[in-house]
Amino acid sequence: MTNIFSNIAFDEVIKHHVLPHYSHQIVSDKSCNITLLGNGHINHTYLVSTPINHLVLQQLNTQIFNRPQLLVENSQIIFSELSLQVKSGKYQLLAVAPLSTKAAVLGLDLGANGYWRALSYVTDSYSLEVVENIRQAYVAAKAFGHFANALSAIDAHKLHQVIPNLHHLAGRVEQLKQAIKNDKSQRLMQCRDWVDYILEQQWLMDEIANIAPTLPIRVCHNDTKVNNLLFDTLTHEPKAIIDLDTCMAGHLMYDFGDMVRTFCSPEAEDSRNLSNVKIRPKIFNAICQGYLSELEHTVTEQELKSFWLGACAMCLMLGVRFLTDFLEGDVYFKTHRKKQNFDRAINQLTLFKSLLSQEIELKKYLKL
């Protein structure tokens, strides 16, 4: 993704074009400080700080979210439900609030200056890039389970499909095949062996196709990376689930799988230290225990069976998506160094291999 501010100071654009629409939310003056927030692959997120308060501004990637107003509408539906549950005491985490402009709209279309939205800032919090211990894995998985349980009150079909077929593995492999055929960046020879390995995994797509029709449609987060959970800086307990951009109808197997993908490796997803990229069984077990402690009375037997396939699918799928983007010239995921998408792909495929090599042991934690 190319930042529209590549040739212009982003803080000046925000101050002069975006913040005037939110002057009732935050005072924009010389004391206003604007910094990049987080390290998301898709959107650009900024923290606006003054001595008095904070505001999160997000420039949505309209190449990915080509109807950004649908994302904004989804976020309002979700916030409304979570707010009700916070008030009743049922939902124990903070609900991040979408904030309106002075014109009382939640999405701000500035044409050439981008599509924006504003969110409340969760103070005294931090996120993790790598899960360090069993406790972190357990409480994080429990928090995502708590979130999923809360969203079960929403009719999944009321939410827009902001990215259709987001977790459709077979479709992602077809995109890879097209990228292989085109090879427009002349990079295929650098990853031919990994491409061949991916194309050997048809068994996984077949198993998913068999079980998917038996699974209930639920509201899912669809991006349950560990860095999408904020921890309290004082108590180190989960404080808020963030990045609800892709919350929509789906299957819980992929939310479970993305936790496995991002919690279980001791290395970041773009690490080149492949000898240490592996599934940690104790972390996997903690995910199972934490997630199911919130959902054990909600998930069906078929859903539980699907969780293993979800873990396999997410590790393989991100490998496929990163490799596809590498072959296409790094047009989807943001990169900060040469071959970063290639490194990400190999990392995820190495994790997939580690998962398969421990299948018998890991399935026991799901009681399969």
Sine and cosine of phi, psi and omega as CSV:
sin_phi,cos_phi,sin_psi,cos_psi,sin_omega,cos_omega
0.00,0.00,0.71,-0.70,0.04,-1.00
-0.99,-0.12,0.80,-0.61,0.05,-1.00
-0.95,0.31,0.76,-0.65,0.00,-1.00
-0.91,0.41,-0.21,0.98,-0.04,-1.00
-0.98,-0.21,0.37,0.93,-0.09,-1.00
-0.88,0.48,-0.50,0.86,-0.03,-1.00
-0.94,-0.34,0.12,0.99,-0.02,-1.00
-0.73,-0.69,0.62,-0.78,0.04,-1.00
-0.88,0.48,0.89,-0.46,-0.09,-1.00
-0.88,0.48,-0.53,0.85,-0.03,-1.00
-0.92,0.38,-0.56,0.83,0.02,-1.00
-0.94,0.34,-0.65,0.76,0.03,-1.00
-0.89,0.46,-0.70,0.71,0.00,-1.00
-0.89,0.45,-0.72,0.69,-0.02,-1.00
-0.88,0.47,-0.66,0.75,-0.13,-0.99
-1.00,0.00,-0.46,0.89,-0.11,-0.99
-0.92,-0.39,-0.52,0.85,-0.10,-1.00
-0.99,-0.17,-0.81,0.59,-0.10,-1.00
-0.86,0.52,-0.54,0.84,0.05,-1.00
-0.82,0.57,-0.44,0.90,0.03,-1.00
-0.98,0.22,-0.22,0.98,-0.03,-1.00
-0.86,-0.52,0.45,0.89,-0.06,-1.00
-0.91,0.43,-0.35,0.94,0.07,-1.00
-0.99,0.17,-0.24,0.97,0.00,-1.00
-1.00,-0.09,-0.53,0.85,-0.07,-1.00
-0.43,-0.90,0.58,-0.82,0.01,-1.00
-0.99,0.14,0.86,-0.51,0.00,-1.00
-0.98,-0.21,0.96,-0.26,0.02,-1.00
-0.58,-0.82,-0.26,-0.96,-0.06,-1.00
-0.90,0.43,-0.35,0.94,-0.01,-1.00
-1.00,0.09,-0.04,1.00,-0.03,-1.00
-0.96,0.27,0.77,-0.63,0.01,-1.00
-0.89,-0.45,0.74,-0.67,-0.05,-1.00
-0.84,-0.54,0.82,-0.58,-0.01,-1.00
-0.71,-0.70,0.44,-0.90,0.14,-0.99
-0.91,0.41,0.61,-0.79,-0.04,-1.00
-0.83,-0.56,0.80,-0.60,0.04,-1.00
0.97,0.25,-0.09,-1.00,-0.02,-1.00
-0.65,-0.76,0.69,0.72,0.00,-1.00
-0.88,0.47,0.47,-0.88,-0.04,-1.00
-0.99,0.17,-0.37,0.93,-0.24,-0.97
-0.93,-0.37,-0.87,0.50,-0.06,-1.00
-1.00,-0.07,0.21,-0.98,0.11,-0.99
-0.94,-0.33,0.84,-0.54,-0.08,-1.00
-0.87,-0.49,0.67,-0.74,-0.08,-1.00
-0.76,-0.64,0.57,-0.82,0.11,-0.99
-0.97,-0.26,0.84,-0.54,0.07,-1.00
-0.98,-0.21,0.85,-0.52,-0.09,-1.00
-0.82,-0.57,0.65,-0.76,0.18,-0.98
-0.76,-0.65,0.17,-0.99,0.06,-1.00
-0.88,0.48,-0.27,0.96,-0.08,-1.00
-0.98,-0.18,-0.71,0.71,-0.08,-1.00
-0.43,-0.90,-0.06,-1.00,-0.07,-1.00
-0.72,-0.69,0.38,-0.93,0.05,-1.00
-0.53,-0.85,0.68,-0.73,0.09,-1.00
-0.98,-0.18,0.80,-0.60,0.07,-1.00
-0.90,-0.43,0.67,-0.75,-0.02,-1.00
-0.76,-0.65,0.82,-0.58,0.13,-0.99
-1.00,-0.04,0.93,-0.37,-0.06,-1.00
-0.98,0.21,0.61,-0.79,0.05,-1.00
-0.99,0.15,0.98,-0.21,-0.08,-1.00
-0.98,0.18,-0.08,1.00,0.18,-0.98
-0.97,0.26,-0.52,0.85,0.03,-1.00
-1.00,-0.02,-0.79,0.61,0.05,-1.00
-0.99,-0.12,0.99,0.15,-0.13,-0.99
-0.97,0.25,-0.13,0.99,0.16,-0.99
-0.78,-0.63,0.95,0.30,-0.15,-0.99
-0.88,0.48,-0.42,0.91,0.01,-1.00
-0.90,0.45,-0.45,0.90,0.04,-1.00
-0.93,0.37,-0.64,0.77,0.07,-1.00
-0.87,0.49,-0.70,0.72,-0.01,-1.00
-0.90,0.44,-0.66,0.75,0.02,-1.00
-0.90,0.43,-0.67,0.74,0.06,-1.00
-0.86,0.52,-0.70,0.72,-0.06,-1.00
-0.89,0.46,-0.55,0.83,0.01,-1.00
-0.95,0.32,-0.65,0.76,0.05,-1.00
-0.87,0.50,-0.71,0.70,-0.03,-1.00
-0.92,0.39,-0.70,0.71,0.00,-1.00
-0.89,0.46,-0.65,0.76,0.00,-1.00
-0.87,0.50,-0.69,0.72,0.00,-1.00
-0.93,0.37,-0.71,0.70,-0.01,-1.00
-0.90,0.44,-0.60,0.80,0.01,-1.00
-0.88,0.47,-0.67,0.74,0.05,-1.00
-0.87,0.49,-0.66,0.75,-0.03,-1.00
-0.96,0.28,-0.48,0.88,0.11,-0.99
-0.90,0.43,-0.71,0.71,-0.02,-1.00
-0.90,0.44,-0.59,0.81,-0.01,-1.00
-0.99,0.15,-0.17,0.99,-0.02,-1.00
1.00,0.06,0.04,1.00,-0.03,-1.00
-0.97,0.23,-0.60,0.80,0.00,-1.00
-0.98,-0.20,0.85,-0.52,-0.18,-0.98
-1.00,-0.09,-0.05,1.00,0.00,-1.00
-0.97,-0.23,0.21,-0.98,0.10,-0.99
-0.97,0.25,0.58,-0.81,0.10,-1.00
-0.98,-0.21,0.88,-0.48,0.00,-1.00
-0.95,0.32,0.81,-0.58,-0.13,-0.99
-1.00,-0.04,0.76,-0.65,0.20,-0.98
-0.96,0.28,0.69,-0.73,-0.09,-1.00
-0.93,-0.36,0.65,-0.76,-0.06,-1.00
-1.00,0.01,0.34,-0.94,0.11,-0.99
-0.98,0.20,0.04,-1.00,0.07,-1.00
-0.89,0.46,-0.41,0.91,0.03,-1.00
-1.00,0.04,0.16,0.99,0.07,-1.00
0.91,0.42,0.59,0.81,0.12,-0.99
-0.88,-0.47,0.50,-0.87,-0.06,-1.00
-1.00,-0.04,-0.36,0.93,0.04,-1.00
-0.91,-0.41,0.69,-0.72,-0.08,-1.00
-0.87,-0.49,0.96,-0.28,-0.02,-1.00
-1.00,-0.09,0.94,-0.33,-0.02,-1.00
-0.96,-0.29,0.38,0.92,0.06,-1.00
0.87,0.49,-0.88,-0.48,-0.03,-1.00
-0.89,0.45,-0.35,0.94,0.02,-1.00
-1.00,-0.04,0.17,0.99,0.17,-0.99
0.99,-0.11,0.16,-0.99,0.05,-1.00
-0.96,-0.27,0.79,-0.62,-0.16,-0.99
-0.81,-0.59,0.40,-0.92,0.23,-0.97
-0.57,-0.82,0.31,-0.95,0.00,-1.00
-0.85,-0.53,0.56,-0.83,-0.02,-1.00
-0.71,-0.71,0.43,-0.90,0.10,-1.00
-0.93,0.36,0.48,-0.88,-0.02,-1.00
-0.99,-0.17,0.73,-0.68,0.02,-1.00
-1.00,0.00,0.96,-0.28,-0.04,-1.00
-0.97,0.24,0.29,-0.96,0.08,-1.00
0.78,0.63,0.77,0.64,-0.03,-1.00
-0.63,-0.78,0.27,-0.96,0.05,-1.00
-0.49,-0.87,0.30,-0.95,0.05,-1.00
-0.84,-0.54,0.28,-0.96,0.01,-1.00
-0.94,-0.35,0.56,-0.83,0.16,-0.99
-0.99,-0.15,-0.49,0.87,0.01,-1.00
-0.70,-0.72,0.75,-0.66,0.07,-1.00
-0.95,0.32,0.80,-0.60,-0.12,-0.99
-0.99,-0.10,-0.42,0.91,-0.08,-1.00
-0.44,-0.90,0.13,-0.99,-0.07,-1.00
-0.89,0.46,-0.65,0.76,-0.04,-1.00
-0.88,0.48,-0.70,0.71,0.02,-1.00
-0.86,0.52,-0.68,0.73,-0.01,-1.00
-0.90,0.44,-0.68,0.73,-0.04,-1.00
-0.90,0.44,-0.78,0.62,-0.08,-1.00
-0.94,0.34,-0.53,0.85,0.04,-1.00
-0.93,0.37,-0.71,0.70,0.03,-1.00
-0.90,0.43,-0.62,0.78,0.05,-1.00
-0.89,0.46,-0.65,0.76,0.02,-1.00
-0.90,0.44,-0.69,0.72,0.03,-1.00
-0.92,0.40,-0.56,0.83,0.09,-1.00
-0.92,0.40,-0.65,0.76,0.05,-1.00
-0.87,0.49,-0.67,0.74,0.03,-1.00
-0.89,0.46,-0.73,0.68,-0.01,-1.00
-0.89,0.46,-0.64,0.77,0.01,-1.00
-0.90,0.44,-0.66,0.75,0.02,-1.00
-0.90,0.44,-0.64,0.77,-0.05,-1.00
-0.97,0.25,-0.16,0.99,0.04,-1.00
-0.91,0.42,-0.24,0.97,0.04,-1.00
-0.97,0.25,-0.23,0.97,-0.02,-1.00
-0.99,-0.12,0.71,-0.70,0.13,-0.99
-0.92,0.39,0.91,-0.41,-0.10,-1.00
-0.84,0.55,-0.49,0.87,-0.07,-1.00
-0.97,0.23,-0.12,0.99,0.07,-1.00
-0.98,0.18,-0.28,0.96,-0.02,-1.00
-1.00,-0.01,0.62,-0.78,0.02,-1.00
-0.96,0.28,0.53,-0.85,0.13,-0.99
-1.00,0.10,1.00,-0.04,-0.11,-0.99
-0.95,0.31,-0.52,0.86,0.14,-0.99
-0.73,-0.68,1.00,-0.06,-0.01,-1.00
-0.84,0.54,0.62,-0.79,0.06,-1.00
0.85,0.53,0.58,0.81,-0.03,-1.00
-0.82,0.57,-0.72,0.70,-0.06,-1.00
-0.94,-0.34,0.61,0.79,0.01,-1.00
-1.00,-0.05,0.99,-0.12,-0.12,-0.99
-0.85,0.52,-0.72,0.69,-0.02,-1.00
-0.87,0.50,-0.63,0.78,0.04,-1.00
-0.92,0.40,-0.61,0.79,0.03,-1.00
-0.92,0.40,-0.59,0.80,0.03,-1.00
-0.93,0.37,-0.60,0.80,0.07,-1.00
-0.89,0.45,-0.63,0.78,0.06,-1.00
-0.89,0.45,-0.62,0.78,0.05,-1.00
-0.89,0.45,-0.68,0.73,0.00,-1.00
-0.87,0.50,-0.63,0.78,0.03,-1.00
-0.92,0.39,-0.63,0.77,0.04,-1.00
-0.91,0.41,-0.58,0.81,0.06,-1.00
-0.90,0.43,-0.71,0.71,-0.02,-1.00
-0.88,0.47,-0.68,0.74,-0.05,-1.00
-0.98,0.21,-0.68,0.73,-0.04,-1.00
0.65,0.76,0.76,0.65,-0.16,-0.99
-0.94,0.35,-0.32,0.95,0.04,-1.00
-0.98,-0.19,0.10,0.99,0.05,-1.00
0.84,0.55,0.74,0.67,-0.05,-1.00
-0.88,-0.47,-0.02,1.00,-0.12,-0.99
-0.85,0.52,-0.65,0.76,-0.06,-1.00
-0.90,0.43,-0.35,0.94,0.02,-1.00
-0.97,0.24,-0.30,0.95,-0.11,-0.99
-0.69,-0.73,0.37,0.93,-0.09,-1.00
-0.84,0.54,-0.68,0.73,-0.03,-1.00
-0.90,0.44,-0.63,0.77,0.00,-1.00
-0.94,0.33,-0.58,0.81,0.07,-1.00
-0.88,0.48,-0.72,0.69,0.01,-1.00
-0.87,0.49,-0.64,0.77,0.01,-1.00
-0.88,0.47,-0.70,0.71,0.01,-1.00
-0.87,0.50,-0.69,0.72,-0.06,-1.00
-0.93,0.36,-0.19,0.98,0.06,-1.00
-1.00,0.09,-0.06,1.00,-0.12,-0.99
-0.99,-0.13,0.52,0.86,-0.01,-1.00
-0.86,0.51,-0.50,0.87,0.00,-1.00
-0.81,0.59,-0.63,0.78,-0.05,-1.00
-0.93,0.37,-0.67,0.74,0.03,-1.00
-0.90,0.43,-0.59,0.81,0.02,-1.00
-0.91,0.41,-0.69,0.73,-0.01,-1.00
-0.92,0.40,-0.62,0.78,0.04,-1.00
-0.91,0.42,-0.68,0.73,0.01,-1.00
-0.88,0.48,-0.54,0.84,0.00,-1.00
-0.96,0.29,-0.64,0.77,-0.10,-0.99
-1.00,0.01,-0.44,0.90,-0.10,-0.99
-0.82,0.58,-0.67,0.74,-0.02,-1.00
-0.91,0.42,-0.27,0.96,-0.03,-1.00
-1.00,-0.05,-0.04,1.00,-0.11,-0.99
-0.99,-0.15,0.64,-0.77,0.07,-1.00
-0.94,0.34,0.51,-0.86,0.09,-1.00
-1.00,0.07,0.81,-0.58,-0.02,-1.00
-0.76,-0.65,0.28,-0.96,0.16,-0.99
-0.97,0.25,0.85,-0.53,-0.05,-1.00
-0.86,-0.52,0.45,-0.89,0.06,-1.00
-0.95,0.31,-0.68,0.73,0.06,-1.00
0.95,0.32,0.17,0.99,0.07,-1.00
-0.39,-0.92,0.84,0.55,-0.14,-0.99
-0.99,0.12,0.75,0.66,0.10,-0.99
-0.94,0.35,0.47,-0.89,-0.04,-1.00
-0.89,0.46,-0.48,0.88,-0.01,-1.00
-0.99,0.16,0.08,1.00,0.13,-0.99
-0.99,-0.14,0.29,0.96,0.14,-0.99
-0.84,-0.54,0.76,-0.64,0.06,-1.00
-0.99,-0.15,0.70,-0.71,0.05,-1.00
-0.97,-0.23,0.50,-0.86,0.07,-1.00
-0.96,0.29,0.75,-0.67,-0.06,-1.00
-0.93,0.37,-0.39,0.92,-0.01,-1.00
-1.00,-0.03,-0.75,0.66,-0.09,-1.00
-1.00,-0.06,-0.32,0.95,-0.08,-1.00
0.89,0.46,0.38,0.93,0.11,-0.99
-1.00,-0.06,0.42,-0.91,0.07,-1.00
-0.84,0.54,0.66,-0.75,-0.07,-1.00
-0.88,-0.47,-0.64,0.77,-0.03,-1.00
-0.34,-0.94,0.60,-0.80,0.18,-0.98
-1.00,0.01,0.76,-0.65,-0.04,-1.00
-0.84,-0.54,-0.02,-1.00,0.02,-1.00
0.83,0.55,0.92,0.40,-0.03,-1.00
-1.00,-0.04,0.34,0.94,-0.09,-1.00
-0.82,0.57,-0.63,0.78,-0.10,-0.99
-0.96,-0.27,0.32,0.95,0.10,-1.00
-0.90,0.43,0.87,-0.50,-0.01,-1.00
-0.19,-0.98,-0.02,-1.00,-0.01,-1.00
-0.90,0.45,0.62,-0.79,0.01,-1.00
-0.02,-1.00,-0.32,-0.95,0.01,-1.00
-0.90,-0.43,0.67,-0.74,-0.03,-1.00
-0.89,0.45,-0.36,0.93,-0.02,-1.00
-0.83,0.55,-0.53,0.85,-0.04,-1.00
-0.98,0.17,-0.53,0.85,0.11,-0.99
-0.91,0.41,-0.68,0.73,0.07,-1.00
-0.88,0.48,-0.71,0.70,-0.05,-1.00
-0.89,0.46,-0.60,0.80,-0.01,-1.00
-0.95,0.30,-0.48,0.88,0.13,-0.99
-0.91,0.41,-0.71,0.70,0.04,-1.00
-0.85,0.52,-0.71,0.71,-0.03,-1.00
-0.87,0.49,-0.65,0.76,-0.12,-0.99
-0.98,-0.18,-0.28,0.96,0.02,-1.00
-1.00,-0.03,-0.59,0.80,-0.30,-0.95
-0.99,0.17,-0.41,0.91,0.00,-1.00
-1.00,0.08,0.66,-0.75,0.09,-1.00
-0.98,0.22,-0.01,1.00,-0.02,-1.00
-0.90,-0.44,0.48,-0.88,0.10,-0.99
-0.91,0.42,0.35,-0.94,-0.14,-0.99
-0.94,0.34,-0.19,0.98,0.08,-1.00
-0.94,-0.35,0.23,0.97,0.00,-1.00
-0.91,0.42,0.63,-0.78,0.07,-1.00
-0.99,-0.14,0.08,1.00,0.04,-1.00
-1.00,0.09,0.93,0.36,-0.18,-0.98
-0.90,0.43,-0.42,0.91,0.01,-1.00
-0.91,0.42,-0.32,0.95,0.00,-1.00
-0.94,-0.33,0.10,0.99,0.07,-1.00
-1.00,0.05,0.95,-0.32,-0.10,-1.00
-0.32,-0.95,0.34,-0.94,0.10,-0.99
-0.99,0.14,0.82,-0.57,0.07,-1.00
-1.00,-0.03,0.92,-0.39,-0.10,-1.00
-0.83,0.56,-0.63,0.78,-0.03,-1.00
-0.92,0.38,-0.54,0.84,0.07,-1.00
-0.94,0.33,-0.66,0.75,0.06,-1.00
-0.85,0.53,-0.71,0.70,0.02,-1.00
-0.88,0.48,-0.66,0.75,0.00,-1.00
-0.90,0.44,-0.60,0.80,0.06,-1.00
-0.88,0.47,-0.74,0.67,0.00,-1.00
-0.84,0.54,-0.74,0.67,-0.04,-1.00
-0.91,0.41,-0.71,0.70,-0.04,-1.00
-0.91,0.40,-0.73,0.68,-0.05,-1.00
-0.91,0.42,-0.72,0.69,-0.06,-1.00
-0.97,0.25,-0.32,0.95,0.08,-1.00
-0.89,0.46,-0.44,0.90,0.03,-1.00
-0.99,-0.10,-0.39,0.92,-0.17,-0.98
-0.87,-0.50,0.08,1.00,-0.12,-0.99
-0.88,0.48,-0.45,0.89,0.02,-1.00
-1.00,-0.09,0.07,1.00,-0.03,-1.00
-0.94,-0.33,-0.72,0.70,-0.09,-1.00
-0.95,0.31,0.56,-0.83,0.06,-1.00
-1.00,0.08,0.20,-0.98,0.03,-1.00
-0.88,0.47,-0.62,0.78,0.02,-1.00
-0.92,0.40,-0.61,0.79,0.04,-1.00
-0.89,0.46,-0.68,0.74,0.01,-1.00
-0.87,0.49,-0.66,0.75,0.05,-1.00
-0.89,0.45,-0.53,0.85,-0.06,-1.00
-0.97,0.25,-0.30,0.95,-0.10,-1.00
-0.88,0.47,-0.61,0.79,0.03,-1.00
-0.89,0.45,-0.70,0.72,0.03,-1.00
-0.90,0.44,-0.56,0.83,0.04,-1.00
-0.89,0.45,-0.65,0.76,0.03,-1.00
-0.90,0.44,-0.72,0.70,0.03,-1.00
-0.88,0.47,-0.70,0.71,-0.07,-1.00
-0.88,0.47,-0.68,0.73,-0.08,-1.00
-0.94,0.35,-0.63,0.78,0.05,-1.00
-0.90,0.44,-0.72,0.69,0.01,-1.00
-0.92,0.38,-0.68,0.73,-0.09,-1.00
-0.89,0.45,-0.66,0.75,0.02,-1.00
-0.93,0.36,-0.55,0.83,0.12,-0.99
-0.87,0.49,-0.69,0.73,0.03,-1.00
-0.89,0.46,-0.72,0.70,-0.07,-1.00
-0.92,0.38,-0.67,0.74,0.03,-1.00
-0.90,0.43,-0.65,0.76,-0.02,-1.00
-0.93,0.36,-0.63,0.78,0.06,-1.00
-0.86,0.51,-0.71,0.71,-0.01,-1.00
-0.91,0.41,-0.59,0.80,0.06,-1.00
-0.87,0.49,-0.71,0.70,-0.01,-1.00
-0.92,0.39,-0.49,0.87,-0.04,-1.00
-1.00,0.03,0.00,1.00,0.06,-1.00
0.99,-0.13,0.40,0.92,0.08,-1.00
0.88,0.48,0.83,0.55,-0.06,-1.00
-0.98,-0.21,-0.19,0.98,-0.10,-1.00
-0.96,-0.29,-0.89,0.46,-0.03,-1.00
-1.00,0.08,0.68,-0.74,0.06,-1.00
-0.89,0.46,0.64,-0.77,0.07,-1.00
-0.79,-0.61,0.45,-0.89,-0.03,-1.00
-0.81,-0.58,0.00,1.00,0.06,-1.00
-0.42,-0.91,0.29,-0.96,0.03,-1.00
-0.89,0.45,0.63,-0.77,0.06,-1.00
0.88,0.47,0.35,0.94,-0.02,-1.00
-0.90,0.43,-0.63,0.78,0.04,-1.00
-0.92,0.39,-0.56,0.83,0.10,-0.99
-0.90,0.44,-0.71,0.70,0.03,-1.00
-0.87,0.49,-0.67,0.74,0.03,-1.00
-0.88,0.47,-0.69,0.73,-0.03,-1.00
-0.89,0.46,-0.74,0.67,-0.02,-1.00
-0.91,0.42,-0.61,0.79,0.06,-1.00
-0.85,0.52,-0.76,0.65,-0.05,-1.00
-0.93,0.36,-0.59,0.81,0.03,-1.00
-0.95,0.32,-0.54,0.84,0.10,-0.99
-0.91,0.41,-0.64,0.77,0.05,-1.00
-0.91,0.42,-0.63,0.78,0.06,-1.00
-0.87,0.50,-0.69,0.72,0.03,-1.00
-0.89,0.45,-0.64,0.77,0.02,-1.00
-0.89,0.45,-0.63,0.77,0.02,-1.00
-0.88,0.47,-0.74,0.67,-0.02,-1.00
-0.90,0.44,-0.58,0.81,-0.04,-1.00
-0.93,0.37,-0.31,0.95,-0.03,-1.00
-0.91,-0.42,0.35,0.94,-0.14,-0.99
-0.81,0.59,-0.74,0.67,-0.08,-1.00
-0.87,0.49,-0.73,0.69,-0.01,-1.00
-0.92,0.39,-0.71,0.70,-0.11,-0.99
-0.93,0.36,-0.58,0.81,0.01,-1.00
-0.89,0.45,-0.44,0.90,0.02,-1.00
-0.88,0.47,-0.54,0.84,-0.01,-1.00
-0.94,0.34,-0.37,0.93,0.09,-1.00
-1.00,-0.07,0.03,1.00,-0.02,-1.00
0.85,0.53,0.66,0.75,0.03,-1.00
-0.99,-0.17,0.00,0.00,0.00,0.00
